[in-house]
Structure formats: C-alpha cells, structure tokens
Amino acid sequence: MPQPLWLQYAPLIVVGVALLAHALCVNSIFYQDDYPQMLNNSRLRQGHWYLWPRRALVILSYYLTYWACGLEFRPIPFHVFNLLLHSGTSLIAFFVVREFFTHVETKTLRVNAEWGAFAAATLFACHPLTTEVTNYVRGRDMGMVTLLALLAVWFAG
C-alpha cells in the first residue's frame, strides 16, 4: 500500500506541532525556580558559570542565552531557546521511533515505521507533560537530558 504524500513531510509536521502547541510560552515570565537558578545567581551574572558544581552544560546554556541578550535577563529569549530545544527533541524522537519500528517487527507488532514514528513524536511534541520544559526556564535541564538521551539511543542503534 503506497504511503500518502504528506507523510514524507512528517518530521516537519512534528516540529510544527511542537512549535504551535507551545507557542504561547514565549510570552511567559520567569517563574519560581528561575530566580535562584538564574536571576539571583551572582556566578552566572559575573560569567563564572564554570564554577557551578553540577549541570555545567545547562548552566553554560543559561549563560550563553544571558550573553546573547546583552547581559540582561529577559524571559522571551530563554523561552524561545527552550521551545526550539523541545522542537528539536521532538524531531529526534521521530527519527528514534522510526528506527525502532524499522528494526522491530514481530507477529504481534506490525506497525508502519513512518506512521508509528509520526504518531509517537506528535504525541510527545504536544503532550501536556512536556509543557514544563517550555514554560519554565528551569525546565531546560529536562529538555537537554531528553535530547541527549534520544541522541545516544539513535547513534547507538
């Protein structure tokens, strides 16, 4: 059975769904945990992000966003970064699930790899549990962990 023409654009549709589902977060403000993690963090303001004892990659991303904003804490660029991070993670989820369904086929599991990947990645892109990554700047660490874990699975497969 031939696949529909739109299915060749499935990865772009997944990214579009992620962007549309979480677009309103861009106008959000800083919330609870954002203050001690970034706004009240003197090491981050002084550029000493490397002195942070844990999660250095996340703190580096905070500092680079802070630096790109002209050394000001404005919420929109931080939320845009998180939204792009989540969209990219949704895209990688599509490829990982497609790879999984391509290699796994049993008598009980017969799923078209493209359809299965599209359904799973779209659900991941717009599921309400993923809003913490986009709405809270502090949720960036969860988005980065998910992205790096999916990349590890993808490259190991």
N, C-alpha and C positions, 0 to 999 in steps of 0.2 A: 504494500500500500504506500503510495507516494506521500511524502510529508507536505504539509501546507507551506506556501511560500514565506509566510510571516515567521515561521519557525527558524529560518536562517538568521533572523534578527533577534532571536530570543535573548542573547546576552545584553544587547542594548535595551531591550524592553525591561529586563530585570533592573538595570541601572536606573532607567526612567521611573520605574515603580518605586524604587528606594528613594529617589530624589523627590518625587511627588508625595509619597506617604509621610515624609519627614520634613517637608519644605518649611512648614510653619515654625520649626525650631530655630531657624536662622534669626528670627527677631526676638528670641528669648533673652533673658537676663542671666547674670551669674546667680547661682543658687548656693545653698548651704555649704557643701563641702568644697566648693570652688574657692571660698575665701581663705581657709587655712592652707589649702594646697597651692594656690597661686597668688591671690591678691595680697595676702598678708605674709608672703614668703619673701624675706629680705634677700636670701641667697639667690632666688630667681631674679629679683629686680637688679641685683648687682652683677648678674652674669655668672654667678658661681653655681650653675646647675649641676656641675660635675661633682660637687661636694655632697649631693643628696645621697644618702646611704642605700637607697633601693629604687628600682624602677627608673634607671637613668635614661633609658630611651624615651619614656613618656615625659619625663621632666625636660629632656632635650627638645622634644616636640613642643612643649609649652613655651620654652624659651625662644625657639625659632618663630613661633607664632607671635609672641610678645615682641620680638625684634622686628618682625615684618610689619607690625602695627605701629612702628615708630616709637617703641618703648612705652607704649600705653596699653592699659588693659581695657580693651573694648570687646564686648561679648560677641559681636557679629563674626569677626574673623575666626574666633575659636569655634563657634558653632558651625561655620562653613567648613572648616577643616574636619570636624567630626562627621559632618554629613557626607563629605567626599570620602572619608575613611570608611563609613558604613556602606556607601555605594560600591566602593572598590571591593569590600569584603563580600558583598552580595554577588558581585561578578565572579570572584574567585570561588565562592560557594557553588555557583552554577557549573564551573569547569570541574570542580572536585566531584560533585554528584554525577555529572555526565560521565566522567572517567570511571566512577564506581559502577554505574549501571551498564557501561560498555563491557566491563570485565566480569560482572556478576550476572549470570543467567542460570537459573535452576528450573526445575519442573514447576515449582510453586511461585517463582518470581519471574515474570516475563513483562518487563517494562521497557517501553521505548526510551532509550537513553536521553534523547532530546526533550521529550515530554516530561519525563521524570525529573530531569535537572531543572527544567523551566518551572515546574510546579514547586519543587523544593526551594529553589533560590528565590522565587517570587514570594513564597510564604515567609522565608527568612527576611526578605527585604522589607516587608510591610507588617510583620508581626508586632503586636503591642509590646512584647517583652524587649524588643530591641530599641525602644524609644529612649531608654536611659543613656545609651551611647550617644545619641544625637542631642538630647535635651540638656544633659548635664555635661559641662566641660570635663568634669572629673571622671566621667564615664569613658574617656578616651582610652584609658588603660585596658578596659574590657574589649573595646574595638580593636586595639592593636594586638592583644593576645589572640583574639579570634582570627584576625587576618594572618598572623604569623603561624598559628596552628594549622589553618587551612593550607597555607603555602607549603608547610612542612609535609602535610599529608599528600598534597598534589605532587611535589617533587620526589617524594619517596615512592609513590605509586608507579 
